[in-house]
């Protein structure tokens, strides 16, 4: 069928070239330096995806503080990856091309759930030869908002929130303690800021949000909304003031004791 031939034309040359597989095998133990996370909110009617913007070179130098790690796929899906930049770019580029081609064939945009299944198939075709893992957020008119976590083999997990990358553990700790399905958009942005601040504070491979603002995208019935950097930096500054106040209070208590 046409869909199968499209997969073969796009995926087989990309994922099966011997030199690509060899390069990937030699980099299995590489660091996945970044922090990405996603979660649903507004009673399941919206989803948030966030990612820091620092990219580390193979020599462990800071390559950029302005990298874009959260990518829209049409109007109903957001995706971000951690791992080798080349592998991440390859998969996202392939998903975009496949989604656009299938949408042109049918005359309408592929559903978010359809894109999620399509991406899983893409990773399965790679044979696990990628050094990258991915988070996806989507909005489907029948399924509302949803988030997914993908391993490089195509294994897919569904939950209410995920965090990945070298700072994923720190970010997830904040989500574990503070996430609430019924948060509104303002509260969701505040939670994202706290999660990224914790990751940047504890993980050297994640950009410190005080020095390099990260990106936040929101998915809802209104489509994809990229939160302006000015709003993010305002929330970051508010959190900084609160942190300094708590720090002063602790010092005063210690002096009293």
N, C-alpha and C positions, 0 to 999 in steps of 0.2 A: 504494500500500500504506500501511498504518498508519504504518510507520516513516518513510516519506517525508513523509507529511502532518505527522508530529510535527516533523521537521526544519523544514518550511516554516513551521509555526505559531510555532515558537520562534526560529528563526534569521533568517528573511527580514526581519521587522520590526526586529530588533536591528541587523543588519549592513548594511542597504540604505537606511536613512534618510538623505536628502541632507545634513542638518545634521551628522549624525555623521561622514559621510565628509569633509565640508569641514573639520570641526574636526580630524580626524585628519591630513589632508594638511598643515595648517598647523603641525603639531607633529612632523613627521618628523625634524627635527634636534634634538629634545629629548634630554636626558641620560637614560640608563637607570640612575639612581643606586641601586644595591643590589649585593649579592653573594649569589648562590645557586649551589649545586653539588650534584651527586649522584654516587654511585659504588656499584658492587656489591662485596661482600666475602664472606667465609666460603665461598670456592670457588663463588661464584655462587648461594649459598643465601639471601642477604640483600642488601638495598640500603639506603643511607643518603641522606637528603636534608637539606640545611641551608640556612638563610637568615638574614641579619642582620635586625635589627628596626627599622632607622631608615627613616623616610619623609620625603622632601624635597618641600616645596611647590613650586608653579610659580614662586614668587619666590625659590627657592633657600634658603629657611629650613627649619630642622629642624621638621617637623610633629609627629613622634612618634618615640620610642625604644622603643615597645612594639607596633609593628605585627606582625601575624601574616602571614607570607609563604608558609609551607608549609601546604597544605590537604589533608586526606584526602578522597578521593572513594570513599565506601563503606569497605570493609574491605580492599581490595587495591590501592589506587593512592594515591600522593602526588603533588601538583603544586605548582609554584611559578612565578611569573612575574617578569620585570623589564621596566620600561617605564612607561607611563601607568597609574596605579592604576585609573582607570575602565575601561580596556580589559582589564586583568587581571581585575578583579572581574566584568566582563561575561562573559568566557570561562569562568571557573571556575564562576560561577553557572549558566551554560547547560549546562556539562558535568554538573554535579550533577543538574540537573533532568532532562536527557535520560537519564542513567544510571538514575536512580530510576524514571522512567516506563517504560523498557524492562525493568527488573528486575521491576516490578509486572506487566507484560504476560506475561512468561515464567514468573513465579513463582520465579525464582532470580536471585541477583546476577549482573550482567554480569561476564564475566571481565576480568582486568586487561588482557590483550591486546586484548579487545574495546573496552574504554574508551580504550585508546591509539589504536586505529583510529578510534573515534568522535570523539575530540578532533581528530585530523588532518582529518577531514571538516568539523568545525566551522570550523577555521581556513581551509580551502579555500573554504568558503561566504562567508567574510568578504571575499574578493577581494583580500586583502593590504592592507586598509584599517585595520589595527590597528597601533598603535605598542607592540608588546609581543612578547616572546619567552618561551618556556616550557621548563621542565625537568619531566620526569615520571619517577617510579619506580614500578614495579609488581611484584607477585608473582603468578605464575600456576602452578597445580599441575603443568602440563605443561612450561612454559618456565622455571620457577624465577624468580629475580629478574632484572629487566632495567631499563635506564634509557634515556631518549629525550631528544632535544633538538629543539624545534620552532621554526621561523621563523614569522613572522606570516602568510606565504603558505600555510602548511600543510606546507612541506618538513620532512621528519622524518629524523633521523639516529640511528643506533644505535652505541653504543660501550661501553666499560667504565666511563667516567666523563666528566662534562661540568662546566663552570663558566661562568657567564654573569653579565651585569651589569657595572657600571663597575669592580668589583673582581674580575671573573672572570679576568682575565689573571694577576693575582697569585696567586689561589687555585689556578688551574690549574698554575702553576709548581710549587707544593708537591705537587700530585697527580702531576705528571709525574715528580718526583724520588722520591716515597715511596710511591705507591700499590702495593698488592700484593693480588692477587685472593684470597689465602688468609688475609688478616688476620682476627682474631677481633673480636668486638664492641668490646672495650676498646681495641684498637689502632685500630679504625675511628673511634671517638670522638676519640682522641688526634690522629689525622690531620686530622679535621674541625676541631678546635680550632687546629691549626697553620696550616691553610689559611686560616681566617677571621682569625686574628691577622695573617697576612701581608697579607691584603686590607685589614684595618682600619688597618694601619700605613702602607701605601703609597697608599691610595685615600681621598680626603677625603669621598667620597659613601657610604662604608661605615662603619657604626658601629664604634668601637673596642671589641672584646669585653671589654677591661678595665673599660670604663665602662658598657657596655650588653650583657649576655649575649645571645647569639644562640640560635636554636632548632635542635634536631637531632631528626629523626624517623627511625625504623628500620622497615623492612618485611621481614618474614620469614614462615615458616610459622605463627608465633604471631599474625600480624596486624600492626597498626601500634602501635609503641611510641614514645611521646614521652619523650625523655630528660629527666629532671628537671633543672631549672635548677641545683640544688645540685650535681649531679654535674658539669655543664658548668663551673661556676665553680671547682670543685675542680681540674679538669684545667687550666683557664686559669691558676690560681694556681701550679700545679706548673710549667707552662711558663714563667711569669714568673720564678720562682726559678731555673730552669735558664738562662734568658736572661741574668739578672743575673750568674750565676756565669761564664758564657762571656764576658760583657763585662769582668768583673774580670780574668779570665785573660788576655784580650787586652791590657788595660792594663798588667798586670804584665810581660808579654812585651815590650811596647814600651819600658817603663822599663829593662828589662835591656839591650835593644839600644841 
